[in-house]
Amino acid sequence: MPITPWQRKKRKESLGGSDMAALFGCDPWKTEYDVWLDKTFRVEDTPTTKAMEEGSLFEPVVLDYAERLHGPLLRNQRRSAPNLPLASNIDAIVRSDGLPVEAKTVHFQSPVFAEYGDEGTHQVPEHVAVQAHAHMLCLRLKVELCLVPVLLGGTLREYTVLLNRELADMIADKADRWWHDHVVLDQAPDGVPTLGVIRRLKRIQGKLADIPAEVVAKWQKAKEARKQAEETEEQYEAEMLAALGDATVGDYGDPERLLVLQSVDMPEGTKKAHTQIRKYLKKREGAEL
């Protein structure tokens, strides 16, 4: 279930579990600077992304799975840690024992896909462990376990995060100090924002700012390097396709993988199919010859 407008507003008034992961530098998608921009109302509201839509779409499926394992759930719960600027929007809480549930949807191409261990273990990505501890702090440490059901690459699995009191203390201390230093005192943290967040910065039309010349020079240099890299890639791709000839599968000597082209239909109205080279290599046993 997506968070409500009220919950979205309350998120601005305190730190959440994903914010804490960013503050510890283990969130793959968000930085500490991003959190500061958001909590000090310097950026427009976050637009809905494809990943967010997928999470909202599949979250009920993941929670239904957790409910089959643990019984009835209280879904979409918000709890606050006493005397701390920390609050969690918890996906669900098990009615019978009060355990928090952090539901995840992770596709194959996610940067954290490989960080999940065997089913039933405690091996989850660092940012998930931090989120789970934020939930337990907001439940006043009355529970020592967080359930993490995951739709991992199309397969439902469950993991658990055990309470580590040292980590919980670190999160509580970090939340308290960070909020005072960077929100109350309005001091920017070290580091840089992500591009997607800084593009949403509220700007003053017509305002002129002095920018260090070296910053612009680095950006221009990076753009030129990317352009040259793309041209080089196209050249080598053409060379590889020429070597492949009229075949759709290439054996380049790797004992485990083959290079596989995939034929895809063009939009309706076109007369021919297009052979698209995939930017990955397939395992031999899974390759469609």
MIDOSE-1310 file (N, C-alpha, C; in nm, 2 decimals, decimal comma, always signed):
residues 289
mpit	+0,08/-0,12/+0,00/+0,00/+0,00/+0,00/+0,09/+0,12/+0,00; +0,07/+0,22/-0,09/+0,15/+0,34/-0,10/+0,12/+0,42/+0,03; +0,22/+0,50/+0,07/+0,21/+0,58/+0,19/+0,11/+0,69/+0,16; +0,04/+0,74/+0,26/-0,07/+0,84/+0,25/+0,00/+0,98/+0,24
pwqr	-0,08/+1,08/+0,19/-0,03/+1,22/+0,19/+0,01/+1,26/+0,33; -0,06/+1,22/+0,44/-0,03/+1,26/+0,57/+0,11/+1,20/+0,61; +0,13/+1,07/+0,58/+0,25/+1,01/+0,60/+0,37/+1,08/+0,53; +0,34/+1,12/+0,41/+0,44/+1,19/+0,33/+0,48/+1,32/+0,40
kkrk	+0,38/+1,39/+0,45/+0,41/+1,51/+0,52/+0,49/+1,49/+0,65; +0,45/+1,38/+0,72/+0,52/+1,35/+0,85/+0,66/+1,31/+0,82; +0,69/+1,25/+0,71/+0,83/+1,21/+0,68/+0,93/+1,33/+0,68; +0,87/+1,45/+0,65/+0,96/+1,57/+0,65/+0,99/+1,62/+0,79
eslg	+0,92/+1,57/+0,89/+0,94/+1,61/+1,02/+1,03/+1,53/+1,10; +1,08/+1,42/+1,04/+1,17/+1,33/+1,12/+1,25/+1,25/+1,02; +1,34/+1,17/+1,07/+1,42/+1,08/+0,98/+1,35/+0,94/+0,98; +1,36/+0,87/+0,87/+1,31/+0,74/+0,86/+1,41/+0,64/+0,84
gsdm	+1,37/+0,51/+0,82/+1,47/+0,40/+0,81/+1,56/+0,42/+0,69; +1,50/+0,45/+0,57/+1,59/+0,47/+0,45/+1,68/+0,59/+0,46; +1,63/+0,69/+0,53/+1,72/+0,81/+0,56/+1,84/+0,77/+0,64; +1,82/+0,69/+0,74/+1,93/+0,65/+0,83/+2,03/+0,56/+0,75
aalf	+1,98/+0,48/+0,65/+2,07/+0,41/+0,57/+2,16/+0,50/+0,49; +2,10/+0,61/+0,44/+2,18/+0,71/+0,36/+2,28/+0,78/+0,45; +2,24/+0,81/+0,57/+2,33/+0,88/+0,66/+2,45/+0,79/+0,70; +2,43/+0,66/+0,69/+2,55/+0,57/+0,72/+2,62/+0,53/+0,59
gcdp	+2,58/+0,59/+0,48/+2,65/+0,57/+0,35/+2,62/+0,43/+0,29; +2,51/+0,36/+0,32/+2,49/+0,23/+0,27/+2,36/+0,22/+0,18; +2,30/+0,34/+0,15/+2,19/+0,33/+0,06/+2,24/+0,35/-0,08; +2,20/+0,26/-0,17/+2,25/+0,26/-0,31/+2,19/+0,38/-0,39
wkte	+2,08/+0,43/-0,34/+2,01/+0,53/-0,43/+2,01/+0,67/-0,37; +2,05/+0,69/-0,25/+2,03/+0,82/-0,18/+2,15/+0,85/-0,10; +2,19/+0,98/-0,09/+2,31/+1,02/-0,01/+2,26/+1,11/+0,11; +2,36/+1,13/+0,19/+2,33/+1,21/+0,31/+2,29/+1,35/+0,27
ydvw	+2,35/+1,40/+0,17/+2,31/+1,54/+0,12/+2,17/+1,54/+0,06; +2,13/+1,43/+0,00/+1,99/+1,42/-0,05/+1,89/+1,43/+0,07; +1,92/+1,37/+0,18/+1,84/+1,37/+0,30/+1,83/+1,51/+0,35; +1,94/+1,58/+0,35/+1,94/+1,72/+0,40/+1,85/+1,81/+0,32
ldkt	+1,87/+1,80/+0,19/+1,79/+1,88/+0,09/+1,64/+1,85/+0,11; +1,60/+1,73/+0,14/+1,46/+1,69/+0,16/+1,41/+1,74/+0,29; +1,48/+1,72/+0,39/+1,43/+1,76/+0,53/+1,43/+1,91/+0,55; +1,50/+1,98/+0,47/+1,50/+2,13/+0,49/+1,42/+2,19/+0,38
frve	+1,34/+2,11/+0,31/+1,24/+2,17/+0,21/+1,30/+2,24/+0,10; +1,42/+2,20/+0,06/+1,49/+2,27/-0,05/+1,46/+2,21/-0,19; +1,39/+2,09/-0,19/+1,36/+2,03/-0,32/+1,21/+2,00/-0,33; +1,17/+1,99/-0,45/+1,03/+1,95/-0,48/+1,01/+1,81/-0,44
dtpt	+0,88/+1,77/-0,42/+0,85/+1,64/-0,37/+0,90/+1,53/-0,47; +0,94/+1,42/-0,42/+0,99/+1,31/-0,51/+0,88/+1,26/-0,60; +0,91/+1,26/-0,73/+0,82/+1,21/-0,83/+0,81/+1,06/-0,82; +0,70/+1,00/-0,86/+0,69/+0,85/-0,86/+0,77/+0,79/-0,97
tkam	+0,86/+0,70/-0,93/+0,95/+0,63/-1,02/+0,89/+0,49/-1,05; +0,95/+0,43/-1,16/+0,91/+0,30/-1,19/+0,93/+0,20/-1,08; +1,05/+0,21/-1,01/+1,08/+0,13/-0,90/+0,97/+0,14/-0,78; +0,93/+0,27/-0,76/+0,83/+0,29/-0,66/+0,70/+0,23/-0,70
eegs	+0,66/+0,24/-0,83/+0,54/+0,19/-0,87/+0,54/+0,03/-0,86; +0,65/-0,03/-0,89/+0,67/-0,17/-0,88/+0,65/-0,21/-0,73; +0,72/-0,14/-0,65/+0,71/-0,17/-0,50/+0,57/-0,16/-0,45; +0,49/-0,06/-0,49/+0,35/-0,04/-0,45/+0,27/-0,15/-0,51
lfep	+0,30/-0,19/-0,63/+0,22/-0,30/-0,70/+0,24/-0,43/-0,64; +0,36/-0,47/-0,60/+0,39/-0,60/-0,56/+0,39/-0,61/-0,40; +0,39/-0,50/-0,33/+0,40/-0,51/-0,19/+0,28/-0,59/-0,13; +0,16/-0,57/-0,18/+0,05/-0,66/-0,12/+0,08/-0,81/-0,14
vvld	+0,14/-0,84/-0,25/+0,17/-0,98/-0,28/+0,27/-1,03/-0,17; +0,37/-0,95/-0,15/+0,48/-0,99/-0,05/+0,42/-1,00/+0,09; +0,33/-0,90/+0,12/+0,27/-0,90/+0,26/+0,17/-1,02/+0,27; +0,10/-1,05/+0,16/+0,02/-1,17/+0,17/+0,10/-1,30/+0,20
yaer	+0,22/-1,30/+0,14/+0,31/-1,42/+0,16/+0,35/-1,42/+0,31; +0,39/-1,30/+0,37/+0,42/-1,29/+0,51/+0,31/-1,33/+0,60; +0,19/-1,30/+0,56/+0,07/-1,33/+0,64/+0,04/-1,48/+0,64; +0,07/-1,54/+0,53/+0,05/-1,69/+0,53/+0,15/-1,76/+0,62
lhgp	+0,27/-1,70/+0,64/+0,37/-1,75/+0,73/+0,35/-1,72/+0,87; +0,30/-1,60/+0,90/+0,30/-1,55/+1,04/+0,16/-1,51/+1,09; +0,06/-1,52/+1,01/-0,08/-1,49/+1,06/-0,11/-1,34/+1,03; -0,22/-1,29/+1,08/-0,27/-1,16/+1,04/-0,17/-1,05/+1,07
llrn	-0,18/-0,95/+0,98/-0,08/-0,84/+0,99/-0,16/-0,71/+1,00; -0,10/-0,61/+1,07/-0,15/-0,47/+1,07/-0,06/-0,40/+0,96; -0,12/-0,36/+0,86/-0,05/-0,31/+0,75/-0,03/-0,15/+0,75; +0,08/-0,11/+0,69/+0,10/+0,04/+0,67/+0,09/+0,11/+0,81
qrrs	+0,18/+0,08/+0,90/+0,19/+0,14/+1,03/+0,30/+0,24/+1,04; +0,27/+0,34/+1,12/+0,38/+0,44/+1,15/+0,40/+0,45/+1,30; +0,53/+0,44/+1,33/+0,57/+0,45/+1,47/+0,69/+0,54/+1,49; +0,70/+0,60/+1,61/+0,80/+0,70/+1,63/+0,89/+0,65/+1,75
apnl	+1,02/+0,68/+1,74/+1,11/+0,65/+1,86/+1,09/+0,76/+1,96; +1,08/+0,72/+2,09/+1,07/+0,82/+2,19/+1,19/+0,91/+2,21; +1,17/+1,04/+2,21/+1,28/+1,14/+2,24/+1,38/+1,14/+2,13; +1,34/+1,10/+2,00/+1,44/+1,10/+1,89/+1,36/+1,15/+1,77
plas	+1,43/+1,22/+1,68/+1,37/+1,26/+1,55/+1,37/+1,15/+1,45; +1,31/+1,04/+1,49/+1,32/+0,91/+1,41/+1,18/+0,85/+1,41; +1,13/+0,83/+1,29/+0,99/+0,76/+1,28/+1,00/+0,67/+1,16; +0,93/+0,56/+1,17/+0,93/+0,46/+1,06/+0,79/+0,44/+1,00
nida	+0,78/+0,43/+0,87/+0,66/+0,38/+0,81/+0,68/+0,23/+0,79; +0,63/+0,15/+0,87/+0,65/+0,01/+0,87/+0,55/-0,06/+0,78; +0,59/-0,14/+0,69/+0,50/-0,20/+0,60/+0,39/-0,28/+0,67; +0,43/-0,35/+0,77/+0,33/-0,42/+0,85/+0,39/-0,46/+0,99
ivrs	+0,30/-0,50/+1,08/+0,33/-0,55/+1,21/+0,25/-0,67/+1,23; +0,31/-0,78/+1,27/+0,24/-0,91/+1,30/+0,15/-0,89/+1,42; +0,03/-0,92/+1,41/-0,07/-0,90/+1,52/-0,03/-0,98/+1,64; +0,01/-1,10/+1,62/+0,03/-1,20/+1,74/+0,15/-1,16/+1,82
dglp	+0,26/-1,12/+1,76/+0,38/-1,10/+1,84/+0,45/-0,96/+1,82; +0,38/-0,88/+1,74/+0,43/-0,74/+1,73/+0,56/-0,72/+1,64; +0,60/-0,83/+1,57/+0,72/-0,82/+1,49/+0,70/-0,72/+1,37; +0,79/-0,64/+1,34/+0,78/-0,55/+1,22/+0,81/-0,63/+1,10
veak	+0,75/-0,59/+0,99/+0,77/-0,65/+0,86/+0,82/-0,54/+0,76; +0,93/-0,57/+0,69/+0,99/-0,48/+0,59/+0,98/-0,55/+0,46; +0,88/-0,52/+0,37/+0,86/-0,60/+0,25/+0,95/-0,53/+0,14; +1,01/-0,62/+0,05/+1,09/-0,57/-0,05/+1,06/-0,64/-0,18
tvhf	+1,07/-0,57/-0,29/+1,07/-0,62/-0,43/+1,20/-0,59/-0,50; +1,27/-0,69/-0,54/+1,41/-0,68/-0,59/+1,42/-0,75/-0,72; +1,44/-0,68/-0,83/+1,45/-0,74/-0,96/+1,60/-0,79/-0,99; +1,62/-0,87/-1,09/+1,75/-0,92/-1,12/+1,86/-0,82/-1,14
qspv	+1,82/-0,71/-1,20/+1,92/-0,60/-1,23/+1,94/-0,51/-1,12; +1,88/-0,53/-1,01/+1,90/-0,44/-0,89/+2,04/-0,44/-0,85; +2,10/-0,33/-0,81/+2,24/-0,34/-0,75/+2,26/-0,41/-0,62; +2,15/-0,45/-0,56/+2,16/-0,52/-0,43/+2,11/-0,66/-0,44
faey	+2,07/-0,71/-0,57/+2,02/-0,84/-0,58/+2,11/-0,95/-0,52; +2,24/-0,94/-0,55/+2,34/-1,04/-0,51/+2,37/-1,03/-0,36; +2,32/-0,93/-0,29/+2,35/-0,91/-0,15/+2,26/-0,99/-0,06; +2,16/-1,05/-0,12/+2,07/-1,13/-0,05/+2,13/-1,28/-0,04
gdeg	+2,13/-1,34/+0,07/+2,19/-1,47/+0,09/+2,08/-1,58/+0,07; +2,11/-1,69/+0,12/+2,02/-1,81/+0,11/+1,89/-1,78/+0,19; +1,78/-1,83/+0,13/+1,65/-1,81/+0,20/+1,65/-1,85/+0,34; +1,59/-1,77/+0,43/+1,58/-1,81/+0,57/+1,70/-1,76/+0,65
thqv	+1,80/-1,69/+0,59/+1,91/-1,65/+0,67/+1,89/-1,50/+0,71; +2,00/-1,45/+0,77/+2,00/-1,31/+0,81/+2,08/-1,22/+0,71; +2,12/-1,28/+0,60/+2,20/-1,21/+0,50/+2,12/-1,12/+0,41; +2,11/-0,99/+0,44/+2,04/-0,89/+0,36/+2,13/-0,78/+0,34
pehv	+2,10/-0,69/+0,24/+2,19/-0,57/+0,22/+2,20/-0,49/+0,34; +2,30/-0,41/+0,35/+2,33/-0,33/+0,47/+2,21/-0,23/+0,49; +2,16/-0,17/+0,38/+2,06/-0,07/+0,40/+1,93/-0,13/+0,45; +1,91/-0,25/+0,42/+1,79/-0,32/+0,48/+1,80/-0,35/+0,63
avqa	+1,92/-0,38/+0,67/+1,95/-0,41/+0,81/+1,93/-0,28/+0,89; +1,98/-0,17/+0,83/+1,96/-0,04/+0,90/+1,81/+0,00/+0,91; +1,74/-0,02/+0,80/+1,60/+0,01/+0,81/+1,53/-0,08/+0,91; +1,56/-0,21/+0,92/+1,50/-0,30/+1,01/+1,53/-0,25/+1,16
hahm	+1,65/-0,20/+1,18/+1,68/-0,15/+1,32/+1,61/-0,03/+1,35; +1,59/+0,06/+1,25/+1,51/+0,18/+1,27/+1,36/+0,14/+1,31; +1,31/+0,04/+1,25/+1,17/-0,01/+1,28/+1,17/-0,06/+1,43; +1,27/-0,14/+1,47/+1,28/-0,19/+1,60/+1,30/-0,08/+1,71
lclr	+1,37/+0,02/+1,67/+1,39/+0,14/+1,76/+1,25/+0,21/+1,78; +1,18/+0,22/+1,67/+1,05/+0,29/+1,67/+0,94/+0,21/+1,75; +0,97/+0,08/+1,76/+0,89/-0,01/+1,84/+0,94/-0,02/+1,98; +1,03/+0,07/+2,02/+1,09/+0,08/+2,15/+1,17/-0,04/+2,20
lkve	+1,22/-0,11/+2,10/+1,31/-0,23/+2,12/+1,23/-0,33/+2,20; +1,10/-0,34/+2,18/+1,02/-0,44/+2,25/+1,03/-0,57/+2,18; +1,08/-0,57/+2,05/+1,10/-0,69/+1,97/+1,25/-0,69/+1,93; +1,30/-0,81/+1,91/+1,44/-0,82/+1,87/+1,46/-0,89/+1,74
lclv	+1,36/-0,88/+1,65/+1,36/-0,95/+1,52/+1,27/-0,87/+1,43; +1,32/-0,85/+1,31/+1,24/-0,79/+1,20/+1,23/-0,89/+1,08; +1,11/-0,91/+1,03/+1,09/-1,00/+0,92/+1,11/-0,92/+0,79; +1,18/-0,99/+0,70/+1,20/-0,92/+0,57/+1,16/-1,02/+0,45
pvll	+1,03/-1,02/+0,42/+0,99/-1,10/+0,30/+1,02/-1,02/+0,18; +1,07/-1,10/+0,08/+1,12/-1,04/-0,04/+1,07/-1,11/-0,17; +1,03/-1,03/-0,27/+1,01/-1,09/-0,40/+1,14/-1,07/-0,47; +1,22/-1,17/-0,47/+1,36/-1,16/-0,52/+1,37/-1,23/-0,66
ggtl	+1,37/-1,14/-0,76/+1,38/-1,19/-0,90/+1,26/-1,28/-0,93; +1,15/-1,25/-0,88/+1,03/-1,33/-0,91/+1,00/-1,44/-0,82; +1,09/-1,47/-0,72/+1,07/-1,57/-0,62/+1,04/-1,51/-0,48; +0,94/-1,56/-0,41/+0,91/-1,51/-0,28/+1,00/-1,58/-0,18
reyt	+1,07/-1,51/-0,09/+1,16/-1,56/+0,01/+1,14/-1,48/+0,14; +1,19/-1,53/+0,25/+1,18/-1,45/+0,37/+1,32/-1,46/+0,44; +1,36/-1,34/+0,49/+1,48/-1,32/+0,56/+1,45/-1,26/+0,70; +1,54/-1,26/+0,79/+1,52/-1,20/+0,92/+1,64/-1,11/+0,95
vlln	+1,62/-1,01/+1,03/+1,72/-0,93/+1,08/+1,71/-0,93/+1,24; +1,82/-0,98/+1,30/+1,82/-0,99/+1,44/+1,87/-0,85/+1,50; +1,81/-0,82/+1,62/+1,85/-0,69/+1,68/+2,00/-0,69/+1,72; +2,07/-0,60/+1,68/+2,21/-0,57/+1,73/+2,20/-0,44/+1,81
rela	+2,21/-0,45/+1,94/+2,19/-0,33/+2,02/+2,30/-0,23/+2,00; +2,42/-0,27/+1,96/+2,52/-0,17/+1,94/+2,49/-0,09/+1,81; +2,44/-0,15/+1,71/+2,39/-0,08/+1,59/+2,27/+0,00/+1,62; +2,18/-0,05/+1,70/+2,06/+0,03/+1,74/+2,11/+0,16/+1,81
dmia	+2,20/+0,15/+1,90/+2,25/+0,27/+1,97/+2,32/+0,37/+1,87; +2,39/+0,31/+1,78/+2,46/+0,40/+1,68/+2,36/+0,48/+1,60; +2,25/+0,41/+1,56/+2,14/+0,47/+1,48/+2,07/+0,58/+1,56; +2,04/+0,55/+1,69/+1,98/+0,65/+1,77/+2,07/+0,77/+1,79
dkad	+2,19/+0,75/+1,82/+2,29/+0,86/+1,84/+2,30/+0,94/+1,71; +2,32/+0,87/+1,60/+2,33/+0,94/+1,47/+2,21/+1,03/+1,44; +2,09/+0,97/+1,46/+1,97/+1,05/+1,43/+1,96/+1,18/+1,51; +1,99/+1,16/+1,64/+1,98/+1,28/+1,73/+2,08/+1,39/+1,69
rwwh	+2,21/+1,35/+1,67/+2,31/+1,45/+1,64/+2,29/+1,51/+1,50; +2,26/+1,42/+1,40/+2,25/+1,47/+1,27/+2,13/+1,57/+1,25; +2,02/+1,54/+1,32/+1,90/+1,63/+1,31/+1,94/+1,77/+1,37; +2,01/+1,77/+1,48/+2,05/+1,89/+1,54/+2,14/+1,97/+1,45
dhvv	+2,25/+1,90/+1,41/+2,35/+1,97/+1,33/+2,31/+2,02/+1,19; +2,23/+1,94/+1,13/+2,20/+1,97/+0,99/+2,06/+2,02/+0,96; +1,96/+2,00/+1,05/+1,83/+2,05/+1,03/+1,80/+2,17/+1,12; +1,82/+2,15/+1,25/+1,80/+2,26/+1,34/+1,90/+2,37/+1,31
ldqa	+2,03/+2,35/+1,29/+2,12/+2,45/+1,26/+2,13/+2,48/+1,12; +2,07/+2,40/+1,03/+2,06/+2,42/+0,89/+2,20/+2,43/+0,83; +2,29/+2,33/+0,86/+2,42/+2,32/+0,80/+2,42/+2,21/+0,70; +2,47/+2,23/+0,58/+2,48/+2,13/+0,48/+2,58/+2,02/+0,53
pdgv	+2,56/+1,89/+0,51/+2,66/+1,79/+0,54/+2,76/+1,78/+0,43; +2,86/+1,71/+0,45/+2,97/+1,68/+0,35/+2,91/+1,60/+0,24; +2,98/+1,59/+0,13/+2,94/+1,51/+0,02/+2,86/+1,59/-0,09; +2,80/+1,51/-0,18/+2,73/+1,57/-0,29/+2,59/+1,50/-0,30
ptlg	+2,49/+1,57/-0,36/+2,36/+1,50/-0,38/+2,37/+1,41/-0,51; +2,27/+1,33/-0,52/+2,25/+1,25/-0,65/+2,19/+1,35/-0,75; +2,21/+1,32/-0,88/+2,17/+1,40/-0,98/+2,02/+1,42/-0,98; +1,95/+1,31/-0,96/+1,80/+1,31/-0,96/+1,74/+1,40/-0,86
virr	+1,81/+1,41/-0,74/+1,76/+1,49/-0,63/+1,79/+1,64/-0,66; +1,92/+1,67/-0,69/+1,96/+1,81/-0,71/+1,88/+1,87/-0,83; +1,84/+1,80/-0,92/+1,76/+1,85/-1,03/+1,62/+1,90/-0,98; +1,58/+1,86/-0,87/+1,45/+1,90/-0,81/+1,46/+2,02/-0,71
lkri	+1,58/+2,07/-0,71/+1,61/+2,19/-0,62/+1,51/+2,30/-0,65; +1,45/+2,36/-0,55/+1,37/+2,48/-0,58/+1,46/+2,60/-0,61; +1,45/+2,65/-0,73/+1,54/+2,76/-0,77/+1,46/+2,89/-0,79; +1,54/+3,00/-0,79/+1,49/+3,13/-0,80/+1,51/+3,18/-0,94
qgkl	+1,40/+3,20/-1,02/+1,41/+3,24/-1,16/+1,50/+3,37/-1,18; +1,60/+3,36/-1,26/+1,68/+3,47/-1,29/+1,79/+3,50/-1,20; +1,80/+3,43/-1,09/+1,91/+3,45/-0,99/+2,05/+3,40/-1,05; +2,15/+3,48/-1,03/+2,28/+3,45/-1,09/+2,37/+3,41/-0,97
adip	+2,45/+3,30/-1,00/+2,54/+3,24/-0,90/+2,68/+3,23/-0,96; +2,78/+3,26/-0,88/+2,92/+3,23/-0,92/+2,95/+3,09/-0,90; +3,00/+3,02/-1,01/+3,03/+2,88/-1,00/+3,18/+2,86/-1,02; +3,25/+2,78/-0,94/+3,39/+2,76/-0,96/+3,42/+2,71/-1,10
aevv	+3,52/+2,77/-1,16/+3,55/+2,73/-1,30/+3,59/+2,58/-1,31; +3,66/+2,53/-1,21/+3,70/+2,39/-1,22/+3,59/+2,29/-1,21; +3,48/+2,33/-1,15/+3,36/+2,24/-1,15/+3,30/+2,23/-1,29; +3,29/+2,34/-1,36/+3,23/+2,34/-1,49/+3,33/+2,26/-1,59
akwq	+3,46/+2,28/-1,57/+3,56/+2,22/-1,65/+3,56/+2,07/-1,63; +3,54/+2,02/-1,51/+3,53/+1,87/-1,49/+3,41/+1,82/-1,55; +3,30/+1,89/-1,55/+3,17/+1,84/-1,61/+3,19/+1,83/-1,76; +3,25/+1,94/-1,82/+3,27/+1,94/-1,97/+3,37/+1,83/-2,01
kake	+3,47/+1,80/-1,93/+3,56/+1,70/-1,96/+3,50/+1,56/-1,95; +3,41/+1,54/-1,85/+3,34/+1,41/-1,84/+3,24/+1,39/-1,95; +3,18/+1,50/-2,00/+3,09/+1,48/-2,11/+3,16/+1,44/-2,24; +3,28/+1,50/-2,26/+3,36/+1,47/-2,38/+3,41/+1,32/-2,37
arkq	+3,45/+1,28/-2,25/+3,50/+1,15/-2,23/+3,39/+1,05/-2,26; +3,27/+1,08/-2,21/+3,15/+0,99/-2,24/+3,12/+0,98/-2,39; +3,13/+1,09/-2,46/+3,10/+1,09/-2,60/+3,20/+1,00/-2,67; +3,33/+1,02/-2,63/+3,44/+0,94/-2,70/+3,42/+0,79/-2,67
aeet	+3,38/+0,76/-2,54/+3,36/+0,62/-2,50/+3,25/+0,56/-2,58; +3,14/+0,63/-2,60/+3,02/+0,58/-2,67/+3,06/+0,55/-2,82; +3,14/+0,64/-2,88/+3,19/+0,62/-3,02/+3,28/+0,50/-3,03; +3,36/+0,48/-2,93/+3,45/+0,37/-2,93/+3,37/+0,24/-2,91
eeqy	+3,27/+0,24/-2,82/+3,19/+0,12/-2,80/+3,12/+0,08/-2,93; +3,06/+0,18/-3,00/+2,99/+0,15/-3,13/+3,09/+0,09/-3,23; +3,21/+0,14/-3,23/+3,31/+0,09/-3,32/+3,34/-0,06/-3,29; +3,36/-0,09/-3,17/+3,39/-0,23/-3,13/+3,27/-0,32/-3,14
eaem	+3,15/-0,26/-3,12/+3,03/-0,34/-3,14/+3,01/-0,38/-3,28; +3,04/-0,29/-3,37/+3,03/-0,31/-3,52/+3,13/-0,42/-3,55; +3,25/-0,41/-3,50/+3,36/-0,51/-3,53/+3,31/-0,65/-3,48; +3,25/-0,66/-3,36/+3,21/-0,78/-3,31/+3,09/-0,84/-3,39
laal	+3,00/-0,76/-3,43/+2,89/-0,81/-3,51/+2,94/-0,86/-3,65; +3,04/-0,79/-3,70/+3,09/-0,83/-3,83/+3,16/-0,97/-3,81; +3,23/-0,99/-3,70/+3,29/-1,12/-3,67/+3,18/-1,23/-3,66; +3,06/-1,19/-3,60/+2,95/-1,29/-3,58/+2,89/-1,33/-3,71
gdat	+2,90/-1,24/-3,81/+2,84/-1,27/-3,94/+2,69/-1,29/-3,93; +2,63/-1,39/-3,99/+2,49/-1,41/-3,99/+2,44/-1,50/-3,88; +2,53/-1,53/-3,78/+2,49/-1,61/-3,67/+2,42/-1,53/-3,56; +2,35/-1,59/-3,47/+2,29/-1,52/-3,36/+2,35/-1,56/-3,23
vgdy	+2,44/-1,65/-3,23/+2,51/-1,69/-3,10/+2,66/-1,70/-3,13; +2,74/-1,63/-3,04/+2,88/-1,63/-3,06/+2,96/-1,71/-2,95; +3,05/-1,79/-2,99/+3,13/-1,87/-2,89/+3,27/-1,80/-2,90; +3,31/-1,73/-2,79/+3,44/-1,66/-2,79/+3,54/-1,73/-2,69
gdpe	+3,51/-1,85/-2,66/+3,61/-1,93/-2,58/+3,58/-1,93/-2,43; +3,49/-1,86/-2,38/+3,46/-1,86/-2,24/+3,39/-1,99/-2,21; +3,44/-2,07/-2,11/+3,38/-2,20/-2,08/+3,24/-2,19/-2,02; +3,19/-2,07/-1,97/+3,06/-2,06/-1,91/+2,96/-1,98/-1,99
rllv	+3,01/-1,89/-2,07/+2,91/-1,80/-2,13/+2,93/-1,79/-2,28; +2,81/-1,75/-2,35/+2,81/-1,73/-2,49/+2,75/-1,59/-2,51; +2,78/-1,53/-2,63/+2,73/-1,40/-2,66/+2,60/-1,43/-2,75; +2,49/-1,38/-2,70/+2,36/-1,41/-2,77/+2,29/-1,28/-2,81
lqsv	+2,25/-1,28/-2,94/+2,17/-1,17/-2,99/+2,02/-1,21/-2,97; +1,94/-1,11/-2,95/+1,80/-1,14/-2,94/+1,72/-1,06/-3,04; +1,63/-1,14/-3,11/+1,55/-1,07/-3,22/+1,42/-1,02/-3,15; +1,39/-0,90/-3,18/+1,27/-0,84/-3,12/+1,19/-0,78/-3,23
dmpe	+1,06/-0,78/-3,22/+0,97/-0,72/-3,32/+0,97/-0,57/-3,31; +0,97/-0,51/-3,42/+0,96/-0,36/-3,43/+0,82/-0,32/-3,40; +0,79/-0,19/-3,37/+0,65/-0,15/-3,35/+0,57/-0,18/-3,48; +0,44/-0,19/-3,45/+0,34/-0,22/-3,56/+0,36/-0,11/-3,67
gtkk	+0,35/-0,16/-3,80/+0,37/-0,07/-3,91/+0,50/-0,08/-3,98; +0,60/-0,14/-3,91/+0,72/-0,16/-3,98/+0,72/-0,30/-4,04; +0,81/-0,33/-4,14/+0,80/-0,45/-4,21/+0,91/-0,55/-4,17; +1,01/-0,51/-4,09/+1,11/-0,60/-4,07/+1,14/-0,61/-3,92
ahtq	+1,20/-0,72/-3,88/+1,24/-0,74/-3,74/+1,38/-0,68/-3,72; +1,41/-0,65/-3,60/+1,54/-0,58/-3,56/+1,61/-0,68/-3,47; +1,74/-0,70/-3,50/+1,82/-0,78/-3,42/+1,90/-0,69/-3,32; +1,87/-0,70/-3,19/+1,92/-0,61/-3,09/+2,03/-0,69/-3,02
irky	+2,15/-0,63/-3,01/+2,25/-0,69/-2,93/+2,23/-0,66/-2,78; +2,24/-0,77/-2,71/+2,22/-0,75/-2,56/+2,35/-0,72/-2,50; +2,34/-0,63/-2,40/+2,47/-0,59/-2,33/+2,50/-0,69/-2,21; +2,47/-0,81/-2,23/+2,51/-0,91/-2,13/+2,54/-1,04/-2,20
lkkr	+2,60/-1,13/-2,13/+2,64/-1,26/-2,19/+2,56/-1,36/-2,12; +2,50/-1,46/-2,19/+2,42/-1,56/-2,13/+2,50/-1,68/-2,09; +2,46/-1,75/-1,98/+2,53/-1,87/-1,95/+2,50/-1,98/-2,05; +2,59/-2,06/-2,08/+2,58/-2,16/-2,19/+2,45/-2,24/-2,18
egae	+2,43/-2,29/-2,06/+2,32/-2,38/-2,04/+2,18/-2,31/-2,06; +2,18/-2,18/-2,04/+2,06/-2,11/-2,05/+2,04/-2,03/-2,19; +2,14/-2,04/-2,27/+2,14/-1,97/-2,40/+2,04/-2,04/-2,50; +1,96/-1,95/-2,56/+1,86/-2,00/-2,66/+1,93/-2,00/-2,80
l	+1,97/-2,12/-2,85/+2,04/-2,13/-2,97/+1,94/-2,13/-3,09
